[in-house]
Every structure is written in C-alpha cells, then in structure tokens.
C-alpha cells in the first residue's frame, strides 16, 4: 500500500461513483485474475466433494485426511466442529468483475493504492510533465512536493505509505530524504573500506624491495 505511477490510456478519465468520488480500480490483468478465480473455484468444489466423503483438507500436511465421523469408528486425525461445508470453507469464491479493472496505456498518472487505486493527479504524456505538475500543485489528497520529491516518486514508480527508521517516520513525500541519507552512509562506508584496503595492500608489499640492476650484478 502506498503511492505509485500507473500507465494509463491517452487522456484517461478515471470512473467516478454517483457521489462524485473516484471508484477504486485495480491495475492487475483481468484475464490473469479470472484464471486464478477459476482455479480457486475448482479447488473449492474438489474439497466439497471430499467433505461429502468424510475428508477435510489438512493445511499442516497439505493433503486430504479423514475427519472424525459421527459414529466415531474412524481414527481421529483431524476434527471439525462445523456441521456443513460452507461453515467450514465459506461460500464459493465470487468471480472478478471486469469493471473493477482499469486499462493500460502509454501515459503516466499518479495513484494511491491504499485502496485498489484512485488517481492523485491528472494523466500526462511524459514523466517530466507529471513531475512538474506534482511539484507545482497539491495532489488530489492535498499533499505538496518539491521537485526532488516529485522526481523521486516518478522515477521509482512506487513508494510505501510510510517507512519507520530509527524512530523517524518518513511519509511518501519525504522518502527521497531517506534515500539521500542511505546513499551518504554507503558512500562513507565505501571510502572507509577503500582506505582500509589501501593500507593492507601497502603492508603486504612493504617487506620485499625490488632489486636494481646494479644490485643484481653485485650479487652475481
């Protein structure tokens, strides 16, 4: 959950509810989600068939095991306190609605994905146009960013709703500051490691001195 940049169709107009608020839409591929639903529905009916025959699915063993029968004749491997399958497994999964998914395109738009996704900016043809808008205006949730923060989210493509580091909470519009701090730390560490390696290399080479041509002749 956080903020993200979505690719949207040219001059995309995000749908609204009757009350005028934006309707959350998923950016995931509907066909893929639909296939996942078909698999889940198939598993639901497979487990229902096993339930009718006296078995339940064991999440521990990842297989079907015999549940306790009413007569008590079977070995009690796993028990269920539910009288019917829907109490045990819930209702069959509902199919995804294609109207809950948004199309993809080539333009760029700033979104929140705390919900399935609603826009926080108008759509733009380029990243640069979107970044310029974000640092010149408050987004649709009333947040203003400077140019550095705008470039950060546009180039990263996503950031979480918040990051807590050493007791400091970084909001989405502040997380570029955390990146700068981490880069500064990495730079200091790299300089320190390089200095240590340089000293060690010097120590390894110092005991042996190269002989000059005159010294070699004298030894001969």
HELIX and SHEET records of a PDB file:
HELIX    1   1 UNK A   30  UNK A   52  1                                  23    
HELIX    2   2 UNK A   85  UNK A   89  1                                   5    
HELIX    3   3 UNK A   98  UNK A  100  5                                   3    
HELIX    4   4 UNK A  127  UNK A  136  1                                  10    
HELIX    5   5 UNK A  147  UNK A  156  1                                  10    
HELIX    6   6 UNK A  172  UNK A  174  5                                   3    
HELIX    7   7 UNK A  175  UNK A  206  1                                  32    
HELIX    8   8 UNK A  213  UNK A  219  1                                   7    
SHEET    1   A 4 UNK A 118  UNK A 119  0                                        
SHEET    2   A 4 UNK A 107  UNK A 112 -1                                        
SHEET    3   A 4 UNK A   2  UNK A   8 -1                                        
SHEET    4   A 4 UNK A 158  UNK A 160 -1                                        
SHEET    1   B 2 UNK A  55  UNK A  58  0                                        
SHEET    2   B 2 UNK A  63  UNK A  66 -1                                        
SHEET    1   C 2 UNK A 162  UNK A 165  0                                        
SHEET    2   C 2 UNK A 168  UNK A 171 -1                                        
END                                                                             
